Amino acid sequence: MRAVDLARRATADPLLRLLAHGFATTYGRPPGAVWRAPYAFRLAASAVDPGPPPAAAAPRTDWVAAANWYVAAAVSPRADGLLRCGSLNHPAESAELPLTGPAAPAPGWAARPYAVLRALAAAGFCRGGADLHVNATLPDAVGLPVAEPLECAVALALADAHAARGARPLSRAELADLLGAAVPGDHGLRRAVLFGRAGRLLAADGSTDRPLPAPDDGPAPSLLLLTARTAPAAGSAPVDDGAAAVATALATAVREALTAGARSASWPGTRPGRSVLLLMPPERRTAVRTAVIDAFRRCDLPVPRLLRIRVTSAARRED
């Protein structure tokens, strides 16, 4: 099996070089495979196609897509059934865990990847184990779900590394089915991670895909992820007051964004949170950003995080 020495490749993505260096430092060898998997997000049907659907149309479905931010996994296979795992985001929480037999307690960040790899081992894949290192490029506070891309990156990397040693390859369709049956999660987001295409939305049930809609054949719309920041604690103010202030600021910011030209606003995940995904014509992006920032300032909250999102392609191996 050919090692992937990204750490020494000057043209590689700096974060992937850092991951490969962390792997080599921890395990004393370069990784055998490095995979990156995009964060994924949801767009409500009403956000993509405002207004009621035609009477004869089928019920509208939510849409999912891959974003231009990613998580990455570096692995090398083992033959003793153990998973040694670490994370650049949690350097003090490494672990050595069995993939077969009784499960061992896993660090919080590793619980879901560990469950995924045990499910793969139970299905006959990757039973030999691995050394694993992961990195997530966005903080949890941004609001894009990290569980699904992390699960997919880890599973794809480990299956790839074992296939290079002669094991049966695991297709993405098989992986999607195994994850859906074994590990709770958002199956629509997993489909976006595994099968997403640049510039296209995928129906959450996987039935169809379509371009990100541009009205009147104009330029492709822009996506902006708005994430509220909480103000520093003052005195003994109750936590509920802070949550109420954030909710008020988000509602105000969304209203002002729509007035400034945003076409829609929706949650990026399955449940409401502190992040809102705004869809807008590209020429209105500056006006929408300004309106959102002004709204938070009027609510006496810190300026929110504003992250541009592009619809990108599915998980891939880094060579």
C-alpha positions in Angstrom: 0.0 0.0 0.0 1.4 3.4 -1.0 1.6 5.9 1.8 0.1 9.4 1.4 2.7 11.8 2.5 0.7 15.0 2.2 2.7 16.6 5.1 5.6 17.2 2.8 3.6 18.3 -0.3 3.9 22.1 -0.7 1.0 22.3 -3.0 -1.5 20.4 -0.7 -4.2 22.1 1.3 -2.5 23.4 4.5 -5.1 21.9 6.7 -4.6 18.5 5.1 -0.9 18.9 5.4 -1.4 19.6 9.2 -3.6 16.5 9.5 -1.1 14.3 7.8 1.7 15.7 10.0 -0.4 15.1 13.1 -1.0 11.5 12.0 2.7 10.9 11.3 3.7 12.5 14.6 1.2 10.4 16.6 1.7 7.0 14.9 5.2 7.2 13.5 4.2 6.6 9.9 2.4 8.5 7.1 -1.3 7.7 6.5 -2.3 5.1 4.0 -5.3 7.1 2.9 -6.6 10.6 3.4 -10.2 11.6 2.6 -12.1 14.8 2.9 -15.9 15.0 3.2 -17.9 18.2 2.9 -20.2 19.6 5.5 -23.8 19.3 4.3 -26.8 21.4 4.8 -30.6 21.4 4.2 -32.7 23.9 2.2 -36.4 23.8 2.9 -38.5 23.3 -0.2 -40.2 26.6 0.7 -36.8 28.3 0.6 -35.9 27.0 -2.8 -39.4 27.5 -4.4 -41.3 30.2 -2.4 -45.1 30.1 -2.6 -47.5 27.2 -2.7 -46.8 24.3 -5.0 -49.0 23.7 -8.1 -52.1 21.7 -7.2 -51.2 18.7 -9.4 -47.5 18.6 -8.2 -46.2 16.0 -5.8 -45.5 17.2 -2.3 -42.3 19.2 -2.1 -39.3 17.7 -0.5 -36.5 19.4 1.4 -33.2 19.7 -0.5 -29.7 18.9 0.7 -26.3 19.9 -0.6 -22.6 19.7 0.1 -20.8 22.8 1.3 -17.3 24.1 0.5 -16.0 23.4 4.0 -14.9 19.9 5.0 -13.8 17.4 7.6 -10.9 15.1 6.9 -9.8 11.7 8.0 -6.3 10.1 7.7 -5.9 6.4 8.3 -3.6 3.4 8.0 -4.9 -0.1 8.5 -4.0 -2.5 11.3 -4.4 -6.2 11.6 -5.2 -6.6 15.3 -8.8 -5.4 15.4 -8.0 -2.2 17.3 -8.9 1.4 16.5 -6.4 4.0 17.7 -7.9 7.4 17.1 -7.1 11.0 17.7 -8.4 14.4 16.6 -6.6 17.7 15.9 -9.6 19.4 17.5 -9.4 17.4 20.7 -5.7 16.7 21.1 -6.0 15.5 24.7 -8.8 12.9 23.9 -7.2 10.1 22.0 -8.3 6.5 22.5 -7.6 2.8 21.7 -10.8 0.9 21.1 -11.8 -2.6 19.9 -13.8 -2.9 16.7 -15.2 -6.3 17.6 -16.4 -7.8 20.9 -17.6 -5.6 23.8 -17.5 -1.9 23.0 -15.2 0.4 25.1 -16.0 3.9 26.3 -15.0 6.4 23.6 -14.3 10.1 23.9 -17.3 12.3 23.1 -15.9 13.4 19.7 -15.2 9.8 18.7 -18.5 8.2 19.8 -20.3 8.3 16.5 -17.3 7.4 14.3 -16.6 4.5 16.6 -20.2 3.3 16.3 -19.9 3.6 12.5 -16.7 1.6 12.3 -18.1 -1.1 14.6 -21.1 -1.4 12.3 -18.8 -1.8 9.4 -16.8 -4.5 11.2 -20.0 -6.3 12.1 -20.9 -6.3 8.4 -17.5 -7.8 7.5 -15.6 -4.6 6.5 -12.4 -3.2 8.0 -12.3 -5.7 10.9 -8.6 -5.5 11.1 -8.7 -2.0 12.6 -6.8 1.2 11.9 -4.9 4.1 13.2 -7.0 7.2 12.6 -6.7 11.0 12.9 -9.4 13.5 12.0 -9.9 17.2 11.7 -13.0 19.4 11.4 -12.3 22.8 9.8 -15.3 24.6 11.3 -16.1 25.1 15.0 -19.4 23.5 16.2 -20.8 27.0 16.9 -21.1 27.7 13.2 -24.1 25.4 13.1 -23.4 23.1 10.2 -23.9 19.5 11.3 -20.5 17.7 11.7 -21.6 14.2 12.6 -22.6 13.0 9.1 -19.5 14.3 7.2 -17.2 13.0 10.0 -18.9 9.5 9.8 -18.6 9.4 6.0 -15.0 10.6 5.9 -13.9 8.0 8.5 -15.7 5.1 6.9 -14.6 6.0 3.4 -10.9 6.4 4.4 -10.9 3.1 6.4 -12.6 1.1 3.7 -10.2 2.6 1.1 -7.1 1.8 3.2 -8.2 -1.8 3.7 -9.2 -2.2 0.0 -5.6 -1.3 -0.9 -4.5 -4.3 1.1 -6.8 -6.6 -0.9 -10.1 -6.4 1.1 -13.4 -6.1 -0.8 -14.1 -2.5 -1.8 -17.1 -0.8 -0.2 -19.2 1.2 -2.6 -20.8 4.5 -1.5 -24.3 3.0 -2.0 -23.4 0.1 0.4 -21.9 2.6 2.8 -25.1 4.7 2.8 -27.2 1.7 3.4 -25.0 0.5 6.3 -25.0 3.9 7.9 -28.7 4.3 7.6 -29.4 0.9 9.2 -26.8 1.1 12.0 -26.3 4.6 13.2 -29.0 7.3 13.9 -28.5 10.4 11.8 -29.8 12.5 9.0 -29.8 10.3 5.9 -30.4 13.2 3.6 -27.2 14.9 4.8 -25.3 11.7 4.4 -26.5 11.5 0.8 -25.3 15.0 0.2 -21.8 14.1 1.6 -21.6 10.9 -0.4 -23.3 11.9 -3.7 -23.3 15.7 -3.9 -22.5 17.5 -7.1 -21.1 21.0 -7.5 -23.9 23.6 -8.0 -26.7 21.1 -7.6 -29.2 20.4 -4.9 -30.1 16.7 -4.1 -33.6 15.8 -2.9 -33.4 14.7 0.7 -34.9 11.3 -0.2 -32.3 10.9 -3.0 -35.0 10.8 -5.7 -33.7 13.6 -7.9 -31.4 16.6 -8.1 -31.6 20.1 -9.6 -29.5 23.2 -10.0 -29.6 25.9 -7.3 -32.4 27.9 -8.8 -31.7 31.3 -10.3 -34.7 33.5 -11.0 -35.2 34.9 -14.6 -32.2 32.9 -15.8 -29.9 35.3 -13.9 -26.6 34.4 -12.1 -26.6 31.6 -9.5 -27.8 32.8 -6.1 -25.5 33.3 -3.2 -25.8 31.4 0.1 -24.7 33.1 3.4 -24.7 31.3 6.7 -25.6 33.6 9.6 -24.6 32.4 13.1 -25.5 34.3 16.2 -22.8 35.0 18.9 -23.8 35.4 22.5 -22.8 38.4 24.5 -20.4 37.9 27.4 -22.2 37.0 30.6 -23.0 40.1 32.7 -23.6 39.8 36.4 -26.0 37.0 37.2 -28.3 37.3 34.2 -30.3 34.0 33.6 -29.2 31.8 30.7 -32.8 32.0 29.4 -32.4 35.7 28.9 -29.4 35.2 26.7 -31.3 32.6 24.6 -34.3 35.0 24.3 -32.0 37.8 23.2 -30.4 35.6 20.5 -33.8 34.4 19.2 -34.9 38.0 19.0 -31.8 39.1 17.2 -32.1 36.2 14.7 -35.7 37.0 14.0 -34.8 40.7 13.5 -31.9 39.9 11.3 -33.9 37.6 9.1 -36.6 40.2 8.7 -34.0 42.8 7.8 -32.2 40.4 5.4 -35.4 39.7 3.5 -36.1 43.4 3.3 -32.6 43.9 1.9 -33.1 41.4 -0.9 -32.6 37.9 0.5 -35.0 35.5 -1.2 -35.4 33.1 1.7 -34.1 32.0 5.2 -34.1 28.5 6.6 -32.3 26.3 9.2 -29.3 24.5 7.8 -30.0 21.4 9.9 -33.1 19.4 10.9 -33.8 21.5 13.9 -33.8 25.2 14.7 -30.6 26.6 16.2 -28.5 29.7 16.3 -27.7 29.6 12.5 -29.8 30.6 9.5 -29.0 30.0 5.9 -29.9 33.0 3.7 -30.4 32.7 -0.1 -30.0 35.8 -2.2 -29.1 37.2 -5.6 -25.3 37.8 -5.6 -25.7 41.5 -6.2 -27.7 41.8 -2.9 -25.0 40.1 -0.8 -23.4 43.3 0.5 -26.7 44.9 1.4 -27.9 41.7 3.2 -24.6 41.5 5.2 -25.0 45.1 6.2 -28.6 44.7 7.3 -27.8 41.6 9.3 -24.9 43.3 11.2 -27.0 46.4 11.9 -29.8 44.2 13.3 -27.5 42.5 15.8 -26.0 45.8 16.8 -29.5 47.2 17.5 -30.1 44.2 19.7 -26.9 44.8 21.7 -25.4 41.5 20.6 -21.9 40.9 19.0 -21.7 41.0 15.2 -22.7 37.5 14.0 -20.5 35.1 12.0 -21.2 35.4 8.3 -19.9 32.5 6.2 -20.2 32.2 2.4 -21.4 28.8 1.3 -20.8 27.3 -2.2 -22.5 24.1 -3.3 -19.7 21.7 -4.0 -19.1 18.1 -4.8 -19.1 14.9 -2.7 -16.4 13.3 -0.5 -13.1 12.5 -2.2 -9.8 10.9 -1.6 -6.7 13.2 -1.4 -3.7 11.9 -3.3 
